[in-house]
Amino acid sequence: MPSAEIITIGTELLLGEIQDTNTRYIARFFRNEGIDLYRTTMIGDNENRITTTVLESLSRCDIVITTGGLGPTVDDPTRNAIARAVGTELEFRPELWEQIKQRFERFGRIPTENNKKQAYIPMGAVAIENAVGTAPAFYCRAENGLIISLPGVPKELEYLLENEVKRILSSQFNNKYVIQTFVIHTSGIGESVIDEKIADLEILSNPTVGIVAYPGQTDIRITAKALNKTKALKMISNVQETITSRLGGFIFGFNEDSLETVIAKLLLNMNLKICLIEQGTNQILKQLLEKFNILFTDTQKVNPADLENAENNLENFYKKINPNILLFVKLAQTNDKSASLSVQIFHNEERFTKFFQFGGHDNLAITWAANTTLHFLRSHLIQN
């Protein structure tokens, strides 16, 4: 299986002026192509450092993709840096200059003299026509690997990956492997508890198992490498079954599932709606659920203005909407950076109440409250 590294280039990235979205896109691209990603590096517009970083990457992997630094200005040093890395010089390609001029003409502009810089690429490199931008990309063979240099503009990079780089990699590497991932979503159980239950699976080499924690939700990722998709999915299935048997009802979904979509399906199947009252949450639950048409909005029975002061009259509100569900949520954040959550569910002529405590960063409290509430609601719906 080929291995790869990503080098994103741009001082503006290091200064935090723009966000790097290219690395995530390339990482997913590599995964889909069955290529092992070893490392990602972010570096400024410094020719010496870029050259050194490229050489270091080539000592570890088969493929290096660089993004950025292919513009026409003085602080776009990628071309020079790559030429030095492969021990050659830049050469002018007249056909690239013609492509650049044609691009500018199409945009109703005239290229300046410094745009000519973009028609220079390392000697021996193969140009990659950029049909959606003005900066040509290129790839070249080093002694122990392949270097592909792409523009940093996200839309241009994405287009070139799918329409050019995929073909180049296929021609350069006889890769027979695939990488498949599968994500198990859990709620109501912490990362450390999950770790205790599946620790033996986390040391597997293939497939690998990893845990990612979010406020009120913990994901388990299974990644398998195999000769084909069928074999990879079979490897994942075996581990998935083991995890399911150990975590049971804490699992609410897989891959693209979310708590709100799972709850929406349950309510729609039960032909029920929720009358939602939330305090201290910035109406996050309403934002998550209103798109599913599962919120009770009959103003003839419940006046929305009255809901703001409804805490002492919950039973009366429930009588108006029964047999639907009344969900009351109250998040209280204190000065000591902790938060308490009260959740009350009125359903089937009964009240179900639970209190939760949160000790994380206060910026995460609302997200935690939403996921914790949805977990409690989901558990109630399954049991009733």
N, C-alpha and C positions, 0 to 999 in steps of 0.2 A: 504494500500500500504506500503510495507516494506521501511524503510529508511536506509541510509548507509553513511559512511564516509570513506575517503581514507587517509592512512598515508604512505607517501613515506619516506624511511629511507636511510640516507647516508650523511656523512659529505661532501663528494665530491659534492653533490648537493647544499649544503649551500654555499660552496666556489665558486660555479659557474664553476667548472671544467667540469661537464657534464650537459647536458640538460635533464630535466625530461619530457619524452614523455609518461611514463606509466600512469600518472594521466589522460591525455586526453583520452587514450585508454580505461581505466577503466570507466571513466565518460560516454563515449558512450556505453560501454557494459551495464552499469546500466540503461541507458535510454532505450536501446533496450529491456531490461528485465523487464521494468516497475517498477524500483526501484528508489525511491527519493534519490538523492544525497544531503546531507545537507552541508557538509563541506569537504575541503581537507587540509591536514597539511603536511608540510615538516619538518623533524627533523633529527638531526645528530646522529651519532653512539654512543649514550649515553643511557645505560640501564635504569637508573632511569627515564630519561625524556621520553623514549619510554613507559615504564610502566604507567607513569602518564598520558600520552597522550591517550593511549589505554583506560584507565579507564574513562577519560573524554568523549571520543567518545562514549563509551558504555552507558554512562548516558543520551545520547541524541538520540541514534539511535539503530537499530536492528542488523546491519551488519557492521563490521569493516574489511576492507581489508588493510593489510600492504604489502609493497613491499620493498625488499632489506634486507640486514643484515643476510642472511641465508648461507653465505659462511663459509669456514673453519678457518678463521683467528681470532685473538684475538679481532679485531674491528668489529666483526659480532655478535652483542648482541641480535638480535631479539628473538631468541628462549628463552633465559633466561628471557627477559623482558616480553614475553607473559606468560611464566610459572608463574611469579610473579603476573601478572595481574589477573590470574584465581586462584591464591592461591595454586599452586602445585609446583612440582619440575620436572626437566628433567629426562627422562628415556631413556636408550639405547635400540634401536630396531634392533636386529640382521638382520632382513629381509631387513631393509633399508641399512645397511652396505653392504649386499650382492649386492643390486641394485647398490650402488655407485661403488663397485669394478667392477661390470660388465660393467658399463658405461665407466670407465677408460680403461678397457681391450678393449672395442670397439674402443676407441680413440687411442689405442696403447700406453697407459701410465699406470704407476703404482701409485696408490694412496699413499700419505704420511700419517703418523700417524694422523696429524691434520685433515685430511679429515674425520676421524672417528667421529669428532665433529658433522658432519652434520647428523649422524644417531641418534642423540639425539633430541627428541621432548617432549613437555609437557606431563605429565602423563594424560591419558584419551583422548589425542588428536588423531585424525584420520589422518594418513599419506596420502598425495596425491602424487602418483608416478609421477615423472618428467621424461617423456620419451624423452625429448629433451635437458636435462642438467644433471648436477651431484648433484644439491642441491634439496633434497626432500622438498616439501611444506607440509603444514598441516592445519587442521582446528580444532577448539575446541569450545565447548559451554561454555560461561560464564553464570553467574547467570541471566543476563538480555540481552543477545545477542550472536551473532555468530562472532567469529574471524577467518579470513582466512589469512594465511601468505604465500605470494608468493615470489619467487626470483625476484631480481631487473633487471635481464637481459631481455630486452624488448621482444625478440622473445620467450623466455621461458614463460614469463608472459602471452603473448598473446595466446600461445598454451594452457596453463593451463586454462585460462578463458573460452575459447571456448569449450575445450574438457573435462574439469573436473568441474570447478566452476559452470558452467551453470547447470549441473546435480545436484550438491550439493545444490544449492539454491532452485532448483525445489523440492527437497526432504525435505527441511527444512521449506519452506514457501509456504503457499497456496495462492500465489499471483494471483489475478484475474484481475489485472489492467494492462493497457498498457500506455505508454507515446509516443505521436507522436509530431513531430515538423515540422514546415513549415516556410520557409524563403522567404520573399518578398524582392527583390533587387530594389533599386531606385538610380537614378542619377539626377543631376541637381537641387537637393533640399537638404537643410541642415537639420541636426539633430534637431535643435531648431524649425524649421518650421514644420517638421513632428510631433514633440511633441505637438505643438499647435493644430494640426489637429486631432490627435488621442489620446489626453490626457485621455479622458474618458475610452478608451479601455485599457490603461496601468494600470489601477487600478482593472481590472478584476482578480478574483482569479482562475478561471478555465473556459476557457483557459487563460493563461497569455500572455501578449504582452510586448516585450522589443525591444529597439532600440540599434543598434551597428553602430558606425560611422567609416568610413575609408576615406582616402583622395579621394575626388571626388565621393564617393559612400556611401550610408547609407542603412543598412539592417534592416528589421523588422522581428523579430522572434515570431511566435505564437506556444505555447506549450499547448497541451491538455492531460488530464488524464481521462481515461474512462475504462469501463468494457471490451471493445473490440476495435479493430482498426477502424471498421466502425463508431462507435459512436464518437470516437476521431476525425476522419477526418471530420465528419459532424459538430462538434463543431468548428473546425478550419475553415471550409468552410464559416460558417456564419460570422465569424470575418473577414476573407479574403475579402468577398464581400463588407463589410463596408469600409475596408481600400482602396480597389480598387476604390470604388465610390468617395472617398475623395482625393486620390492622382493621379488618372487617368494616364496621360501620363508620369509621373515621374517614373512609374514602368516599368522596362525593362525585368524582368524575375523572376524566382522562383527557389529555392533550388540550383541545380547544374549549373544553367545558369550563364554565364558571359557576360559582355558587348561585348567582342570580338567575342564570339560564336553567339550572337544575331545579330551582324552586319554582320558577315560572311553569315548567313542564308539570311539576307535581300539582300545582294549583289548577292549571288548566284541565288536567285529567280528573281532578276532583270537583271541577266546576265551581270553584270558590274564588273569592276575591279578598283582598286585604284592605281594611281601613287602617291607614298608617298614621301614627302620631309620633313624631320624633323631636326631641329637644337636645340641644347642645351638639348636634351632629352636622350642622350646615346642610341639612336635608339630603345627605348623601344617599340614604336608602331610597328616597323618592327618585333621585336621579338614576339610580341603578335599575329600579323596577318599573318605572312609568312607561317604558317603551314596550312592555309585554302585555299591556292591557289587563293587568291583574290587580290594579288598585281600585278600591271602592270609591266612586266619585258621584254618587247619587245625592245631589244637594237638597233634594226634597226631604231626605231622611237625616242627613248630617250636614250642617253648615260649616264649611271649611274655616270660617273665622272663629267659630266656637272651639275648634280643635286645639287652638293655641293654649287655652286655659282648661284643658279637659282632664287633667290628672286626677282631680277629685270626683269626677263624674264618669269614670270609665265604664262602670256597669251600665249606666243609662245609655251611653253611646253604643255599647255592645248590643243592647236590646233592640236598637234601631236597625242594626245591620245583620243580626243573626238570621241565617246560619253561617254567614261569612265570618271572617276572622278579624278581630281587632288586635293590632300590634302596637304596643306602646314602648317606646325606647327613650331612655334618658341617660345622657352622658354628662358626667360632672368631672371637670378637671380641677385639680387643686394646685396650690402654690408650690407643693413639694414635688412637682413633676410626675405625679401619679394621677390615675383616673379611675373612676368607678362607673360601671355600666349597669343599669337596671333594665331588664327586658320583661315585659308582661304580655302574655298571649291569652286572649279570651276566645275560646272555641269549645263547641259542644257543651255549652252551659257551664263551662269551668274556666277558672283562671289558673294559668301556669306562670310562675314567677321565678326568675333566676338573677343572681347578682354576680358580677365579674369584676376583677381588679386588673389594672394594667400598669406596669411599671416602666415601660419603655419611653422613648423620646416623645414629648408632647405633640410633635408634628405628625406622629404616626397614630395617635390615639383615635382619630376619626376613622381611618381605614380599618384599624383593629376593631373598633366598635361595630362597623358595618359587617365585617366578616364574621365576628363573633355572634352577632344577632342573627345573621343568615344561617349560621350553623345550628343555633338553637331552634330556629324556625324549621329548618329542614328535619332535624331530629324529631321534632314534634309531629310534623306532617307524616313522616314514615311510621311513627308509632300509633298514629290515630287514623 
